[in-house]
Amino acid sequence: MQPTNVKACTQCGGSAIGKGVQSGYASVTTYKKMGIGHKLIHLICTDCGWVLGSYVENPRVFKKTIGK
């Protein structure tokens, strides 16, 4: 699920919000279990470049990883 409550930039007040993807060597893997990385999606103000938030494309793979 992606965030939908971002309406304006907290730095410049701009309302043009874009998405960017971080993958490859900068992908996210589960804690203590290396494997396939998952894309990290960033919400970015296209006026000033401020990163407003980030989320993992497939969060279900991270369930039950604490304490293992």
Jmol script that loads the backbone (N, CA, C; Angstrom):
load data "model"
ATOM      1  N   MET A   1       0.840  -1.171   0.000  1.00  0.00           N
ATOM      2  CA  MET A   1       0.000   0.000   0.000  1.00  0.00           C
ATOM      3  C   MET A   1       0.887   1.237   0.000  1.00  0.00           C
ATOM      4  N   GLN A   2       0.558   2.178  -0.826  1.00  0.00           N
ATOM      5  CA  GLN A   2       1.348   3.397  -0.886  1.00  0.00           C
ATOM      6  C   GLN A   2       0.656   4.536  -0.142  1.00  0.00           C
ATOM      7  N   PRO A   3       1.448   5.443   0.411  1.00  0.00           N
ATOM      8  CA  PRO A   3       0.867   6.569   1.135  1.00  0.00           C
ATOM      9  C   PRO A   3       0.046   7.456   0.202  1.00  0.00           C
ATOM     10  N   THR A   4      -1.079   7.931   0.654  1.00  0.00           N
ATOM     11  CA  THR A   4      -1.919   8.792  -0.166  1.00  0.00           C
ATOM     12  C   THR A   4      -2.206  10.123   0.517  1.00  0.00           C
ATOM     13  N   ASN A   5      -1.656  10.326   1.706  1.00  0.00           N
ATOM     14  CA  ASN A   5      -1.964  11.535   2.448  1.00  0.00           C
ATOM     15  C   ASN A   5      -0.996  12.679   2.183  1.00  0.00           C
ATOM     16  N   VAL A   6      -0.053  12.525   1.272  1.00  0.00           N
ATOM     17  CA  VAL A   6       0.893  13.590   0.969  1.00  0.00           C
ATOM     18  C   VAL A   6       0.247  14.525  -0.044  1.00  0.00           C
ATOM     19  N   LYS A   7      -0.005  15.755   0.381  1.00  0.00           N
ATOM     20  CA  LYS A   7      -0.681  16.724  -0.484  1.00  0.00           C
ATOM     21  C   LYS A   7       0.238  17.879  -0.887  1.00  0.00           C
ATOM     22  N   ALA A   8       1.186  18.235  -0.008  1.00  0.00           N
ATOM     23  CA  ALA A   8       2.066  19.356  -0.290  1.00  0.00           C
ATOM     24  C   ALA A   8       3.431  19.121   0.351  1.00  0.00           C
ATOM     25  N   CYS A   9       4.431  19.761  -0.208  1.00  0.00           N
ATOM     26  CA  CYS A   9       5.797  19.658   0.308  1.00  0.00           C
ATOM     27  C   CYS A   9       5.909  20.393   1.635  1.00  0.00           C
ATOM     28  N   THR A  10       6.555  19.772   2.588  1.00  0.00           N
ATOM     29  CA  THR A  10       6.740  20.381   3.904  1.00  0.00           C
ATOM     30  C   THR A  10       7.827  21.448   3.898  1.00  0.00           C
ATOM     31  N   GLN A  11       8.623  21.509   2.847  1.00  0.00           N
ATOM     32  CA  GLN A  11       9.713  22.484   2.769  1.00  0.00           C
ATOM     33  C   GLN A  11       9.330  23.739   1.983  1.00  0.00           C
ATOM     34  N   CYS A  12       8.740  23.551   0.798  1.00  0.00           N
ATOM     35  CA  CYS A  12       8.451  24.708  -0.056  1.00  0.00           C
ATOM     36  C   CYS A  12       6.962  24.955  -0.274  1.00  0.00           C
ATOM     37  N   GLY A  13       6.117  24.008   0.150  1.00  0.00           N
ATOM     38  CA  GLY A  13       4.674  24.156  -0.030  1.00  0.00           C
ATOM     39  C   GLY A  13       4.173  23.732  -1.402  1.00  0.00           C
ATOM     40  N   GLY A  14       5.080  23.276  -2.258  1.00  0.00           N
ATOM     41  CA  GLY A  14       4.691  22.854  -3.605  1.00  0.00           C
ATOM     42  C   GLY A  14       3.745  21.662  -3.572  1.00  0.00           C
ATOM     43  N   SER A  15       2.882  21.591  -4.576  1.00  0.00           N
ATOM     44  CA  SER A  15       1.903  20.500  -4.608  1.00  0.00           C
ATOM     45  C   SER A  15       2.170  19.495  -5.722  1.00  0.00           C
ATOM     46  N   ALA A  16       3.244  19.679  -6.466  1.00  0.00           N
ATOM     47  CA  ALA A  16       3.599  18.742  -7.534  1.00  0.00           C
ATOM     48  C   ALA A  16       4.487  17.654  -6.937  1.00  0.00           C
ATOM     49  N   ILE A  17       3.897  16.489  -6.699  1.00  0.00           N
ATOM     50  CA  ILE A  17       4.605  15.380  -6.062  1.00  0.00           C
ATOM     51  C   ILE A  17       4.841  14.282  -7.091  1.00  0.00           C
ATOM     52  N   GLY A  18       6.081  13.827  -7.206  1.00  0.00           N
ATOM     53  CA  GLY A  18       6.425  12.755  -8.123  1.00  0.00           C
ATOM     54  C   GLY A  18       6.920  11.538  -7.362  1.00  0.00           C
ATOM     55  N   LYS A  19       7.110  10.447  -8.089  1.00  0.00           N
ATOM     56  CA  LYS A  19       7.625   9.209  -7.496  1.00  0.00           C
ATOM     57  C   LYS A  19       8.956   8.869  -8.124  1.00  0.00           C
ATOM     58  N   GLY A  20       9.850   8.344  -7.294  1.00  0.00           N
ATOM     59  CA  GLY A  20      11.122   7.839  -7.770  1.00  0.00           C
ATOM     60  C   GLY A  20      11.346   6.465  -7.170  1.00  0.00           C
ATOM     61  N   VAL A  21      12.170   5.661  -7.808  1.00  0.00           N
ATOM     62  CA  VAL A  21      12.418   4.311  -7.322  1.00  0.00           C
ATOM     63  C   VAL A  21      13.918   4.137  -7.060  1.00  0.00           C
ATOM     64  N   GLN A  22      14.206   3.514  -5.948  1.00  0.00           N
ATOM     65  CA  GLN A  22      15.587   3.193  -5.579  1.00  0.00           C
ATOM     66  C   GLN A  22      15.685   1.679  -5.583  1.00  0.00           C
ATOM     67  N   SER A  23      16.570   1.144  -6.404  1.00  0.00           N
ATOM     68  CA  SER A  23      16.691  -0.311  -6.494  1.00  0.00           C
ATOM     69  C   SER A  23      18.149  -0.668  -6.754  1.00  0.00           C
ATOM     70  N   GLY A  24      18.402  -1.888  -7.141  1.00  0.00           N
ATOM     71  CA  GLY A  24      19.772  -2.328  -7.371  1.00  0.00           C
ATOM     72  C   GLY A  24      20.494  -2.539  -6.057  1.00  0.00           C
ATOM     73  N   TYR A  25      21.705  -2.011  -5.930  1.00  0.00           N
ATOM     74  CA  TYR A  25      22.483  -2.184  -4.704  1.00  0.00           C
ATOM     75  C   TYR A  25      21.879  -1.446  -3.519  1.00  0.00           C
ATOM     76  N   ALA A  26      21.008  -0.498  -3.772  1.00  0.00           N
ATOM     77  CA  ALA A  26      20.380   0.272  -2.692  1.00  0.00           C
ATOM     78  C   ALA A  26      19.016  -0.287  -2.308  1.00  0.00           C
ATOM     79  N   SER A  27      18.690  -1.482  -2.745  1.00  0.00           N
ATOM     80  CA  SER A  27      17.402  -2.079  -2.420  1.00  0.00           C
ATOM     81  C   SER A  27      17.361  -2.519  -0.959  1.00  0.00           C
ATOM     82  N   VAL A  28      16.171  -2.803  -0.468  1.00  0.00           N
ATOM     83  CA  VAL A  28      15.976  -3.181   0.930  1.00  0.00           C
ATOM     84  C   VAL A  28      15.797  -4.693   1.024  1.00  0.00           C
ATOM     85  N   THR A  29      16.491  -5.319   1.982  1.00  0.00           N
ATOM     86  CA  THR A  29      16.328  -6.752   2.221  1.00  0.00           C
ATOM     87  C   THR A  29      15.843  -6.961   3.652  1.00  0.00           C
ATOM     88  N   THR A  30      15.338  -8.145   3.934  1.00  0.00           N
ATOM     89  CA  THR A  30      14.875  -8.438   5.283  1.00  0.00           C
ATOM     90  C   THR A  30      16.050  -8.518   6.241  1.00  0.00           C
ATOM     91  N   TYR A  31      15.804  -8.218   7.499  1.00  0.00           N
ATOM     92  CA  TYR A  31      16.824  -8.191   8.534  1.00  0.00           C
ATOM     93  C   TYR A  31      17.357  -9.600   8.786  1.00  0.00           C
ATOM     94  N   LYS A  32      18.667  -9.765   8.797  1.00  0.00           N
ATOM     95  CA  LYS A  32      19.354 -11.035   9.065  1.00  0.00           C
ATOM     96  C   LYS A  32      19.078 -12.113   8.026  1.00  0.00           C
ATOM     97  N   LYS A  33      18.525 -11.746   6.890  1.00  0.00           N
ATOM     98  CA  LYS A  33      18.264 -12.741   5.862  1.00  0.00           C
ATOM     99  C   LYS A  33      18.488 -12.092   4.503  1.00  0.00           C
ATOM    100  N   MET A  34      19.691 -12.241   4.013  1.00  0.00           N
ATOM    101  CA  MET A  34      19.998 -11.651   2.718  1.00  0.00           C
ATOM    102  C   MET A  34      19.265 -12.419   1.642  1.00  0.00           C
ATOM    103  N   GLY A  35      18.936 -11.752   0.613  1.00  0.00           N
ATOM    104  CA  GLY A  35      18.225 -12.391  -0.480  1.00  0.00           C
ATOM    105  C   GLY A  35      17.864 -11.347  -1.522  1.00  0.00           C
ATOM    106  N   ILE A  36      16.766 -11.553  -2.150  1.00  0.00           N
ATOM    107  CA  ILE A  36      16.315 -10.625  -3.177  1.00  0.00           C
ATOM    108  C   ILE A  36      15.975  -9.291  -2.530  1.00  0.00           C
ATOM    109  N   GLY A  37      16.483  -8.226  -3.100  1.00  0.00           N
ATOM    110  CA  GLY A  37      16.179  -6.889  -2.605  1.00  0.00           C
ATOM    111  C   GLY A  37      14.836  -6.414  -3.132  1.00  0.00           C
ATOM    112  N   HIS A  38      14.250  -5.494  -2.429  1.00  0.00           N
ATOM    113  CA  HIS A  38      12.950  -4.948  -2.807  1.00  0.00           C
ATOM    114  C   HIS A  38      13.069  -3.452  -3.029  1.00  0.00           C
ATOM    115  N   LYS A  39      12.361  -2.963  -4.019  1.00  0.00           N
ATOM    116  CA  LYS A  39      12.450  -1.554  -4.390  1.00  0.00           C
ATOM    117  C   LYS A  39      11.942  -0.646  -3.279  1.00  0.00           C
ATOM    118  N   LEU A  40      12.607   0.486  -3.139  1.00  0.00           N
ATOM    119  CA  LEU A  40      12.200   1.517  -2.204  1.00  0.00           C
ATOM    120  C   LEU A  40      11.662   2.672  -3.043  1.00  0.00           C
ATOM    121  N   ILE A  41      10.406   3.028  -2.826  1.00  0.00           N
ATOM    122  CA  ILE A  41       9.749   4.089  -3.586  1.00  0.00           C
ATOM    123  C   ILE A  41       9.818   5.379  -2.777  1.00  0.00           C
ATOM    124  N   HIS A  42      10.191   6.477  -3.425  1.00  0.00           N
ATOM    125  CA  HIS A  42      10.273   7.774  -2.765  1.00  0.00           C
ATOM    126  C   HIS A  42       9.227   8.717  -3.357  1.00  0.00           C
ATOM    127  N   LEU A  43       8.573   9.482  -2.498  1.00  0.00           N
ATOM    128  CA  LEU A  43       7.695  10.562  -2.933  1.00  0.00           C
ATOM    129  C   LEU A  43       8.532  11.837  -2.874  1.00  0.00           C
ATOM    130  N   ILE A  44       8.611  12.540  -3.994  1.00  0.00           N
ATOM    131  CA  ILE A  44       9.541  13.655  -4.132  1.00  0.00           C
ATOM    132  C   ILE A  44       8.802  14.902  -4.611  1.00  0.00           C
ATOM    133  N   CYS A  45       9.104  16.035  -3.987  1.00  0.00           N
ATOM    134  CA  CYS A  45       8.578  17.314  -4.454  1.00  0.00           C
ATOM    135  C   CYS A  45       9.313  17.661  -5.740  1.00  0.00           C
ATOM    136  N   THR A  46       8.579  17.851  -6.827  1.00  0.00           N
ATOM    137  CA  THR A  46       9.229  18.144  -8.101  1.00  0.00           C
ATOM    138  C   THR A  46       9.595  19.623  -8.235  1.00  0.00           C
ATOM    139  N   ASP A  47       9.218  20.436  -7.248  1.00  0.00           N
ATOM    140  CA  ASP A  47       9.613  21.846  -7.262  1.00  0.00           C
ATOM    141  C   ASP A  47      10.978  22.052  -6.612  1.00  0.00           C
ATOM    142  N   CYS A  48      11.206  21.435  -5.439  1.00  0.00           N
ATOM    143  CA  CYS A  48      12.463  21.675  -4.717  1.00  0.00           C
ATOM    144  C   CYS A  48      13.323  20.426  -4.551  1.00  0.00           C
ATOM    145  N   GLY A  49      12.778  19.234  -4.834  1.00  0.00           N
ATOM    146  CA  GLY A  49      13.559  18.001  -4.730  1.00  0.00           C
ATOM    147  C   GLY A  49      13.534  17.333  -3.370  1.00  0.00           C
ATOM    148  N   TRP A  50      12.799  17.869  -2.410  1.00  0.00           N
ATOM    149  CA  TRP A  50      12.734  17.308  -1.064  1.00  0.00           C
ATOM    150  C   TRP A  50      12.051  15.944  -1.102  1.00  0.00           C
ATOM    151  N   VAL A  51      12.630  14.958  -0.421  1.00  0.00           N
ATOM    152  CA  VAL A  51      12.010  13.636  -0.316  1.00  0.00           C
ATOM    153  C   VAL A  51      10.990  13.690   0.816  1.00  0.00           C
ATOM    154  N   LEU A  52       9.725  13.511   0.467  1.00  0.00           N
ATOM    155  CA  LEU A  52       8.621  13.656   1.422  1.00  0.00           C
ATOM    156  C   LEU A  52       8.341  12.380   2.197  1.00  0.00           C
ATOM    157  N   GLY A  53       8.693  11.257   1.630  1.00  0.00           N
ATOM    158  CA  GLY A  53       8.457   9.986   2.299  1.00  0.00           C
ATOM    159  C   GLY A  53       8.935   8.845   1.431  1.00  0.00           C
ATOM    160  N   SER A  54       9.029   7.698   2.034  1.00  0.00           N
ATOM    161  CA  SER A  54       9.490   6.509   1.322  1.00  0.00           C
ATOM    162  C   SER A  54       8.708   5.299   1.803  1.00  0.00           C
ATOM    163  N   TYR A  55       8.569   4.317   0.930  1.00  0.00           N
ATOM    164  CA  TYR A  55       7.932   3.068   1.324  1.00  0.00           C
ATOM    165  C   TYR A  55       8.470   1.929   0.473  1.00  0.00           C
ATOM    166  N   VAL A  56       8.390   0.728   1.000  1.00  0.00           N
ATOM    167  CA  VAL A  56       8.850  -0.465   0.298  1.00  0.00           C
ATOM    168  C   VAL A  56       7.733  -0.941  -0.616  1.00  0.00           C
ATOM    169  N   GLU A  57       8.098  -1.299  -1.834  1.00  0.00           N
ATOM    170  CA  GLU A  57       7.115  -1.706  -2.839  1.00  0.00           C
ATOM    171  C   GLU A  57       6.318  -2.948  -2.408  1.00  0.00           C
ATOM    172  N   ASN A  58       6.973  -3.897  -1.734  1.00  0.00           N
ATOM    173  CA  ASN A  58       6.307  -5.138  -1.335  1.00  0.00           C
ATOM    174  C   ASN A  58       6.526  -5.369   0.166  1.00  0.00           C
ATOM    175  N   PRO A  59       5.756  -4.720   1.046  1.00  0.00           N
ATOM    176  CA  PRO A  59       6.006  -4.804   2.485  1.00  0.00           C
ATOM    177  C   PRO A  59       5.715  -6.171   3.106  1.00  0.00           C
ATOM    178  N   ARG A  60       4.940  -7.014   2.459  1.00  0.00           N
ATOM    179  CA  ARG A  60       4.577  -8.319   3.038  1.00  0.00           C
ATOM    180  C   ARG A  60       5.773  -9.219   3.308  1.00  0.00           C
ATOM    181  N   VAL A  61       6.845  -9.050   2.532  1.00  0.00           N
ATOM    182  CA  VAL A  61       8.011  -9.927   2.720  1.00  0.00           C
ATOM    183  C   VAL A  61       8.732  -9.645   4.027  1.00  0.00           C
ATOM    184  N   PHE A  62       8.410  -8.543   4.695  1.00  0.00           N
ATOM    185  CA  PHE A  62       9.081  -8.177   5.923  1.00  0.00           C
ATOM    186  C   PHE A  62       8.324  -8.616   7.170  1.00  0.00           C
ATOM    187  N   LYS A  63       7.196  -9.275   7.025  1.00  0.00           N
ATOM    188  CA  LYS A  63       6.449  -9.758   8.187  1.00  0.00           C
ATOM    189  C   LYS A  63       7.252 -10.830   8.913  1.00  0.00           C
ATOM    190  N   LYS A  64       7.151 -10.818  10.223  1.00  0.00           N
ATOM    191  CA  LYS A  64       7.779 -11.820  11.099  1.00  0.00           C
ATOM    192  C   LYS A  64       9.301 -11.878  10.948  1.00  0.00           C
ATOM    193  N   THR A  65       9.946 -10.730  10.767  1.00  0.00           N
ATOM    194  CA  THR A  65      11.402 -10.748  10.695  1.00  0.00           C
ATOM    195  C   THR A  65      12.049 -10.250  11.968  1.00  0.00           C
ATOM    196  N   ILE A  66      11.278  -9.684  12.886  1.00  0.00           N
ATOM    197  CA  ILE A  66      11.842  -9.196  14.139  1.00  0.00           C
ATOM    198  C   ILE A  66      12.078 -10.383  15.069  1.00  0.00           C
ATOM    199  N   GLY A  67      13.261 -10.448  15.644  1.00  0.00           N
ATOM    200  CA  GLY A  67      13.578 -11.504  16.600  1.00  0.00           C
ATOM    201  C   GLY A  67      14.112 -12.762  15.974  1.00  0.00           C
ATOM    202  N   LYS A  68      14.276 -12.782  14.680  1.00  0.00           N
ATOM    203  CA  LYS A  68      14.807 -13.980  14.022  1.00  0.00           C
ATOM    204  C   LYS A  68      16.232 -13.781  13.626  1.00  0.00           C
TER     205      LYS A  68
END
end "model"
wireframe off; spacefill off
backbone 0.3
color backbone group
